[in-house]
Amino acid sequence: MTLYQIKPAFQALLRPLMFWLHRHRVTANHITLAAMALSFLTGGVLVCFPRLELLVLLPVVLFVRMALNALDGMLARECNQQSRLGAILNETGDVLSDLALYLPFMLIPDSNPMLVVAMLFCAAMTEFCGVLAQTINGVRSYAGPLGKSDRALLFGCWGLLLTLWPQLATWNNAVWCGAILLLLWTAGNRCRSALRVEVAK
């Protein structure tokens, strides 16, 4: 089970906004770049001011980023805005935005920087494996259990919990270790999904 499975319902809620953006000549690439800019700005704030109370920004920004990511895909598909540049921006933007938003976890109390780096490497690998599946069989893999949207939920909730109860920071490394295991599982599932389709052919 992954949040990606409820994406159609989320997109339905956003569709009126998509039509409004299209009427006002906002393109999918504009939305992708806006999501990246928001992530970089938020990450910059968290790096410059590494305080637990500012982690309350994460759930808000991650939700907005999730909505922007859904909107850029809808504009591309439903408003005939698909392009090679858009595909590059979409894939690289997701990885770079994750790095910008989650690297500040290195700076908060009781957090092992090497574990955070390992976690972000594994997150990037899940996206690489998803794209790798597409090169093999033409289908981008979004298999879980810890895809992009699931990571946003996990880290957004953890940021909120740390803001409300700072003493939970002693559990940071346990959360990072758990995330690493789930990300490795996700990468394996995405590779297996490509192999299963290949065998079926």
ChimeraX attribute file (.defattr): number of C-alpha atoms within 10 A of each C-alpha:
attribute: neighborCount
match mode: 1-to-1
recipient: residues
	/A:1	10
	/A:2	15
	/A:3	17
	/A:4	17
	/A:5	12
	/A:6	10
	/A:7	13
	/A:8	11
	/A:9	9
	/A:10	15
	/A:11	17
	/A:12	12
	/A:13	11
	/A:14	16
	/A:15	16
	/A:16	11
	/A:17	13
	/A:18	24
	/A:19	17
	/A:20	11
	/A:21	16
	/A:22	14
	/A:23	10
	/A:24	9
	/A:25	10
	/A:26	15
	/A:27	21
	/A:28	30
	/A:29	21
	/A:30	13
	/A:31	22
	/A:32	23
	/A:33	17
	/A:34	15
	/A:35	25
	/A:36	24
	/A:37	15
	/A:38	18
	/A:39	26
	/A:40	18
	/A:41	15
	/A:42	22
	/A:43	24
	/A:44	16
	/A:45	17
	/A:46	24
	/A:47	19
	/A:48	11
	/A:49	14
	/A:50	18
	/A:51	17
	/A:52	21
	/A:53	16
	/A:54	16
	/A:55	26
	/A:56	18
	/A:57	17
	/A:58	24
	/A:59	19
	/A:60	12
	/A:61	18
	/A:62	24
	/A:63	15
	/A:64	15
	/A:65	23
	/A:66	17
	/A:67	17
	/A:68	22
	/A:69	21
	/A:70	21
	/A:71	24
	/A:72	24
	/A:73	21
	/A:74	21
	/A:75	22
	/A:76	17
	/A:77	12
	/A:78	12
	/A:79	14
	/A:80	11
	/A:81	15
	/A:82	18
	/A:83	12
	/A:84	8
	/A:85	9
	/A:86	21
	/A:87	14
	/A:88	10
	/A:89	17
	/A:90	21
	/A:91	15
	/A:92	16
	/A:93	20
	/A:94	20
	/A:95	20
	/A:96	15
	/A:97	22
	/A:98	22
	/A:99	19
	/A:100	21
	/A:101	24
	/A:102	20
	/A:103	19
	/A:104	22
	/A:105	25
	/A:106	18
	/A:107	18
	/A:108	19
	/A:109	15
	/A:110	15
	/A:111	19
	/A:112	15
	/A:113	16
	/A:114	11
	/A:115	20
	/A:116	24
	/A:117	17
	/A:118	15
	/A:119	23
	/A:120	21
	/A:121	15
	/A:122	21
	/A:123	25
	/A:124	21
	/A:125	18
	/A:126	29
	/A:127	23
	/A:128	19
	/A:129	24
	/A:130	25
	/A:131	20
	/A:132	18
	/A:133	23
	/A:134	14
	/A:135	12
	/A:136	14
	/A:137	16
	/A:138	12
	/A:139	15
	/A:140	18
	/A:141	24
	/A:142	25
	/A:143	23
	/A:144	23
	/A:145	19
	/A:146	27
	/A:147	24
	/A:148	22
	/A:149	19
	/A:150	16
	/A:151	19
	/A:152	23
	/A:153	19
	/A:154	15
	/A:155	21
	/A:156	21
	/A:157	16
	/A:158	20
	/A:159	23
	/A:160	20
	/A:161	18
	/A:162	23
	/A:163	19
	/A:164	14
	/A:165	12
	/A:166	15
	/A:167	12
	/A:168	13
	/A:169	20
	/A:170	13
	/A:171	12
	/A:172	21
	/A:173	17
	/A:174	13
	/A:175	17
	/A:176	21
	/A:177	15
	/A:178	12
	/A:179	23
	/A:180	21
	/A:181	13
	/A:182	20
	/A:183	25
	/A:184	18
	/A:185	17
	/A:186	25
	/A:187	27
	/A:188	16
	/A:189	20
	/A:190	25
	/A:191	20
	/A:192	16
	/A:193	20
	/A:194	24
	/A:195	15
	/A:196	11
	/A:197	14
	/A:198	12
	/A:199	7
	/A:200	7
	/A:201	7
